[in-house]
Amino acid sequence: MKVLFIGDIYGKPGLDMLQLHLPELKNIHRPNIIIVNGENASHGRGLSLRIYKELMSMGIHAITMGNWVWGNKELFDFIDGSNVVRPFNFREAPGKGHLVLNYNGTKLLVINALGRTFMNANMECPFIGIDKILEQEPADYVFVDIHAEATSEKVALGHYLDGRVSAVVGTHTHVPTADERVLPQGTLYITDVGMTGPLNGVIGVTKEIVLDRFINGFSIPNEVAPGIKQLNAVIMDFQKKTISRIHIESETV
């Protein structure tokens, strides 16, 4: 099974890049399943119904989320019954933290987890929680999106699940890492896939806003950065045990 995973879609620039380049990526890589992280798709915070429908119309099979999962309140109205996979470690929340996709009689279990270090320590433990899901949901392949701040937490989870899941990929920090590899027991891994959206902002936000916040301690609310755009993704082959980074930049604004 080949899975294409596209990193955090950030606002309209990310959606534009996906719309423009997804047909080419399909032709080149021939993925069986396409998953995106959409927690920043709606103006940088959350996911709207319109964008959800747009992603589904592109042929996306599942949308993972993160700490901004509830950033757009529209999601409460349609998450149940959708192909949105919110972090499982919200204990009492709408929607689901894992999803089984069927492809030609083969089951792919998609799990979304939220890290706790430097984030929300009140979340259920992602390590033990994933153990429980694996016990409850037998599948041919398992894909985990760990949405976390700390590199160490992502690496540790990769090793913890090594040999028991097909892939562990990191999201949230919006900067792609160069550590894609096969872990000792065969699990595909990368610490952060990177984001799909503005290239020259600060992890998606207009740089002047963030600079003002760092220098003066106060600024206006976040705005999606203008300018050149990027797409970051990984293509994984679970049979051949390969994972490769994909990086595309727009030539013009």
C-alpha positions as CSV (number, residue, x, y, z in Angstrom):
1,M,0.0,0.0,0.0
2,K,1.2,3.5,-0.9
3,V,0.1,6.4,1.2
4,L,0.6,10.1,0.4
5,F,0.5,12.3,3.5
6,I,0.4,16.1,3.0
7,G,1.6,18.3,5.9
8,D,-0.4,20.9,7.7
9,I,-2.5,22.8,5.2
10,Y,-2.4,26.5,6.2
11,G,-5.2,28.7,4.9
12,K,-6.0,29.6,1.3
13,P,-2.3,29.4,0.2
14,G,-2.1,25.8,1.3
15,L,-5.4,24.9,-0.3
16,D,-4.2,26.6,-3.6
17,M,-1.0,24.6,-3.6
18,L,-2.9,21.4,-2.9
19,Q,-5.4,22.1,-5.7
20,L,-2.6,22.9,-8.1
21,H,-0.2,20.1,-7.4
22,L,-2.3,17.1,-6.2
23,P,-3.1,15.9,-9.7
24,E,0.7,15.8,-10.6
25,L,1.5,14.1,-7.3
26,K,-1.2,11.4,-8.0
27,N,0.3,10.8,-11.5
28,I,3.9,10.6,-10.3
29,H,3.4,8.6,-7.1
30,R,0.2,6.6,-7.7
31,P,-0.9,6.6,-4.0
32,N,-3.6,4.2,-2.9
33,I,-4.6,6.5,0.0
34,I,-4.2,10.3,0.5
35,I,-4.3,11.8,3.9
36,V,-3.8,15.5,4.8
37,N,-3.5,17.4,8.1
38,G,-6.2,20.1,8.0
39,E,-6.1,21.7,11.5
40,N,-5.0,25.0,10.0
41,A,-7.0,24.9,6.8
42,S,-9.6,27.5,7.7
43,H,-7.6,30.8,7.9
44,G,-5.0,29.1,10.0
45,R,-7.4,27.8,12.6
46,G,-9.6,24.8,12.3
47,L,-11.7,23.3,9.5
48,S,-14.9,24.6,7.9
49,L,-17.5,22.6,6.2
50,R,-16.8,24.3,2.8
51,I,-13.1,23.4,3.0
52,Y,-13.9,19.9,4.2
53,K,-16.1,19.4,1.1
54,E,-13.4,20.9,-1.1
55,L,-10.8,18.5,0.2
56,M,-13.1,15.5,-0.2
57,S,-13.8,16.6,-3.8
58,M,-10.0,16.5,-4.5
59,G,-9.9,12.8,-3.6
60,I,-8.6,13.1,0.0
61,H,-9.5,10.0,2.0
62,A,-8.9,11.2,5.6
63,I,-8.1,14.5,7.3
64,T,-6.1,14.5,10.6
65,M,-6.2,17.4,13.0
66,G,-4.3,18.8,16.0
67,N,-4.4,21.4,18.7
68,W,-6.5,23.8,16.6
69,V,-9.1,21.1,15.9
70,W,-11.8,23.2,17.5
71,G,-10.6,26.5,16.0
72,N,-13.6,26.7,13.7
73,K,-16.8,25.9,15.5
74,E,-18.5,24.7,12.3
75,L,-16.7,21.4,12.8
76,F,-19.0,20.5,15.7
77,D,-21.9,20.3,13.2
78,F,-20.3,17.8,10.8
79,I,-17.4,16.0,12.4
80,D,-19.6,13.0,13.4
81,G,-19.9,10.8,10.3
82,S,-17.1,12.7,8.5
83,N,-13.6,11.5,7.5
84,V,-12.1,13.9,9.9
85,V,-9.8,12.2,12.5
86,R,-9.4,14.4,15.5
87,P,-6.7,13.7,18.2
88,F,-7.9,10.6,20.1
89,N,-6.7,11.9,23.4
90,F,-9.5,14.4,23.9
91,R,-11.3,12.3,26.4
92,E,-14.9,13.6,25.9
93,A,-15.3,15.2,22.5
94,P,-17.3,14.8,19.3
95,G,-15.9,12.9,16.4
96,K,-13.4,10.0,16.4
97,G,-9.7,9.7,17.1
98,H,-9.1,6.9,14.6
99,L,-10.6,5.8,11.3
100,V,-10.4,2.5,9.3
101,L,-10.1,3.0,5.5
102,N,-10.6,0.1,3.2
103,Y,-8.7,-0.3,0.0
104,N,-9.3,-3.4,-2.2
105,G,-10.0,-5.5,0.9
106,T,-7.0,-4.1,2.8
107,K,-7.6,-2.1,6.0
108,L,-5.6,1.0,6.9
109,L,-6.1,2.3,10.5
110,V,-5.5,6.0,10.7
111,I,-4.7,7.4,14.2
112,N,-4.4,11.1,15.2
113,A,-2.6,11.8,18.5
114,L,-1.8,15.1,20.3
115,G,1.5,15.4,22.2
116,R,1.5,16.7,25.8
117,T,5.0,18.2,26.2
118,F,4.8,22.0,26.0
119,M,1.2,21.6,25.0
120,N,-1.7,20.3,27.0
121,A,-0.6,18.0,29.8
122,N,-4.2,17.2,30.6
123,M,-4.6,15.1,27.5
124,E,-4.7,11.3,27.7
125,C,-1.2,9.8,27.3
126,P,-0.6,9.3,23.5
127,F,1.6,6.2,24.2
128,I,-0.8,4.2,26.3
129,G,-3.8,5.5,24.4
130,I,-2.5,4.2,21.1
131,D,-1.9,0.8,22.7
132,K,-5.6,0.6,23.5
133,I,-6.6,1.5,20.0
134,L,-4.3,-1.1,18.5
135,E,-5.9,-3.7,20.7
136,Q,-9.4,-2.7,19.7
137,E,-8.9,-2.2,15.9
138,P,-7.0,-4.9,14.0
139,A,-5.8,-3.7,10.6
140,D,-3.4,-4.6,7.9
141,Y,-1.6,-1.3,8.2
142,V,-1.5,1.5,10.8
143,F,-0.7,5.2,10.1
144,V,-0.1,7.6,13.1
145,D,0.0,11.4,12.8
146,I,1.5,12.7,16.1
147,H,0.8,16.4,16.4
148,A,3.3,17.5,18.9
149,E,5.7,20.4,19.9
150,A,8.6,18.4,21.3
151,T,10.9,16.6,18.9
152,S,11.8,14.2,21.7
153,E,8.2,13.2,22.2
154,K,7.7,12.4,18.5
155,V,11.0,10.4,18.3
156,A,10.1,8.5,21.5
157,L,6.7,7.6,20.2
158,G,8.2,6.4,16.9
159,H,10.5,4.0,18.8
160,Y,7.7,3.0,21.2
161,L,5.5,1.9,18.2
162,D,8.3,0.6,16.1
163,G,7.4,-2.8,14.6
164,R,3.7,-2.4,15.6
165,V,2.6,0.3,13.2
166,S,3.4,1.0,9.6
167,A,4.3,4.7,9.9
168,V,4.6,7.5,12.5
169,V,4.8,11.0,11.0
170,G,5.0,14.2,13.0
171,T,3.1,17.4,12.4
172,H,2.5,20.8,14.1
173,T,5.9,22.6,14.0
174,H,5.4,23.4,10.3
175,V,9.1,23.0,9.5
176,P,10.1,19.8,7.6
177,T,12.8,17.7,9.2
178,A,15.4,15.7,7.3
179,D,15.2,12.6,9.4
180,E,12.9,10.4,7.3
181,R,13.9,6.8,7.8
182,V,13.0,3.2,8.6
183,L,13.2,2.5,12.3
184,P,15.0,-0.7,13.4
185,Q,11.8,-2.8,13.6
186,G,10.5,-1.6,10.2
187,T,8.2,1.4,11.0
188,L,8.5,4.4,8.7
189,Y,9.2,7.6,10.5
190,I,9.7,11.4,10.2
191,T,9.7,14.0,13.0
192,D,7.8,16.7,11.0
193,V,6.5,16.6,7.5
194,G,6.3,20.4,7.3
195,M,3.4,22.6,6.2
196,T,1.6,23.4,3.0
197,G,1.0,27.1,2.8
198,P,3.0,30.4,3.0
199,L,6.8,30.0,2.6
200,N,8.0,33.3,3.9
201,G,5.8,34.0,6.9
202,V,6.5,32.6,10.4
203,I,5.1,29.1,10.3
204,G,2.2,30.4,8.2
205,V,1.6,33.8,9.9
206,T,2.5,37.2,8.4
207,K,6.1,37.8,9.6
208,E,5.6,41.4,10.8
209,I,2.9,40.3,13.2
210,V,5.1,37.7,14.8
211,L,8.2,39.9,14.9
212,D,6.1,42.6,16.7
213,R,5.0,39.9,19.2
214,F,8.6,38.8,19.9
215,I,10.0,42.3,20.2
216,N,7.2,44.1,21.9
217,G,5.2,41.3,23.6
218,F,2.0,42.3,21.8
219,S,0.6,42.3,18.3
220,I,-2.6,42.2,16.3
221,P,-4.2,38.7,15.8
222,N,-2.6,36.3,13.4
223,E,-3.1,36.7,9.6
224,V,-2.2,34.2,6.9
225,A,1.1,35.3,5.3
226,P,1.1,36.4,1.7
227,G,3.7,35.6,-1.0
228,I,5.4,32.5,-2.3
229,K,3.8,29.2,-1.3
230,Q,5.1,25.7,-0.5
231,L,3.8,22.1,-0.3
232,N,5.4,19.6,2.0
233,A,4.5,15.9,2.0
234,V,5.8,12.4,2.3
235,I,5.1,9.4,0.1
236,M,5.3,6.0,1.8
237,D,5.3,2.5,0.5
238,F,4.4,0.1,3.3
239,Q,5.4,-3.1,1.5
240,K,8.7,-1.8,0.2
241,K,9.4,0.1,3.5
242,T,10.2,3.4,1.9
243,I,9.5,7.0,2.9
244,S,10.5,10.0,0.8
245,R,10.0,13.8,1.4
246,I,8.3,16.0,-1.2
247,H,8.9,19.7,-1.3
248,I,7.4,22.1,-3.9
249,E,7.6,25.9,-4.0
250,S,5.4,28.2,-6.2
251,E,7.4,30.1,-8.7
252,T,5.4,33.3,-8.2
253,V,3.2,34.9,-5.6
